[in-house]
Amino acid sequence: MCSMRNPKPIRVGLLTDEPIRIEGLASIFDHETPVGQYQLIPVVGSLNELLANSLLEYIVVDLNSSSGGKEMLERIRRARPALRLIVIGPEGNDELVMESIIVGARGYLDSAAGPEMVRQAIDAVTGGSIWAPRRLLSKLIDRLLAVPDTSLTNGPPHLTAREHQVLDLILLACSNREIARQLGIEERTVKAYVGSLMRKTGSDNRIELSMRALNLSLAAQPPPQLRRVNRVH
């Protein structure tokens, strides 16, 4: 399992149109950061301002008060594909949850989630996990596995030794920064390898890449468990 030791604080963007929601979301960062954990710093702004902030790695998107819905998530993904999203949306909309994860969200909470649960979700996502209802993750995996994979008819793609190393760490839910640290390479080089892996496997995101890699037995050896993917509420 990858270690998380980075002394620099993590800036988390907060995207919502309602001032009272901004105050509520910002309040979850008021707690003192435990020793050994990242300091999380909230950054409030419009979508354009947050996308232009190169220091941001995460954004909490409140779909209940922000216009655009799924289209806004897709816009974020196109503009900043490396950003990790935590989405707060309506309760009971299973399709929206799965669509949010497919377009790149690493966490999904319904509007009834309290400040403590939102903070837990942010901590999980910044730690490399996915936070979503377990039953919906199961449905998502079933959907991805059921999609016809044309690569199966052509045989598994050829991966270089370094691509295999990167893929194995992706399957352990390591971030690009962690992979770079583990392999002793630049983070931008890791991004290039991840992009190459996605092109070779026909994947649109890291979840789909993981599913296709397991389907095609591309990993050097299957991990004992996708521990971080399984750590959901």
Secondary structure, DSSP 8 states (H G I E B T S, - for coil): -------S-EEEEEE-S-HHHHHHHHHTT-S---TTS--EEEEE--HHHHHH-TT--EEEEETTTSTTTHHHHHHHHHH-TT-EEEEEE-TT-HHHHHHHHHTTEEEEEETT--HHHHHHHHHHHHTT--BS-HHHHHHHHHHHHHS--HHHHT------HHHHHHHHHHHTT--HHHHHHHHT--HHHHHHHHHHHHHHHT-SSHHHHHHHHHHTT-SSS--S--HHHH---
